[in-house]
Amino acid sequence: MHNYWVVEVKTKRSIGERRALRNGLLFASPWLIGLTVFGLYPILSSLYYSLCQYDGIRSPHWVGLRNYHKMFFEDELFFKALYNTLYMVCLGVPLSILCGLSVALLLNQKVKGIALYRTIYYLPSVVPVVASSILWLWLLNPDIGLVNIGLQHLGVKNPPAWLGDPVWSKPALLLMGLWGVGGGMVIYLAALQNVSETLYEAAALDGAGSTLRFRHVTLPMITPVILFNLITSLIGTFQYFTEAYVMTSGGPQDSTTFYALRLFNAAFQDFHLGYASAMAWVLFVLTLACALIVFKSSLRWVYYEGELK
């Protein structure tokens, strides 16, 4: 009798679990269908197309690794685009982190009107990228732009041509990127305000000045946020596209032809969708490798409050 009761309870429980699973899948089905149709299927399709000659009109023709061979051994513009992108990654990401953190430190002070200053510094980050690109096209105009007019008033006789000069085109885009560090600044500001005051008081009692308190208290406590901003900036910079597409179309002399722009042109101007798919997978592997390296290195410099060292 006892064994029969146990079997009956388990049967009812299993029926209830199956009903709960069915209802859960039913409620999640719109998301699962969307993930499959708009996420998983395009990913698998692009992997297949990367091994095909495909123009989006005719049926794909299997060519194996031909697209990858062309990419690394025949397409000189591929390496130019890769260099331009790595330039932005190696310079743009550290500069954005440094400037965002510096501005957050300034805006973390308790002074009158600080809320207004925070709003002013944050506003550029919510401006649409296309609108800000058009604005900076005017600001960086070598003849009538406010940047060069300001430099001339400061005594610079021959200011740069900025977007019209292959040497200054990428620094011009870096300058524009620093204008929008407000998004990262807000995250750093939240992290700074979350650092316990007791830690600063204990450091002050030990004789630590402001520099030592920043180095040994502030910086370690906000390293998780630095890691987050580093990863997101890294991924975003590898996909740098809109500013170059709107402002320069890759010029002058392909100095702003970034990887994502080269991929876009290959797909939607040259209609080499198979080759563009191969480029997309190389970009994915490159971004993933860099992210994994950062995560691996974070074990040595990221501190999570409460963990044992």
Beta strands, then each sheet from edge to edge (+ up, - down):
strand 1: 52-53
strand 2: 61-62
sheet 1: 1+ 2-
end
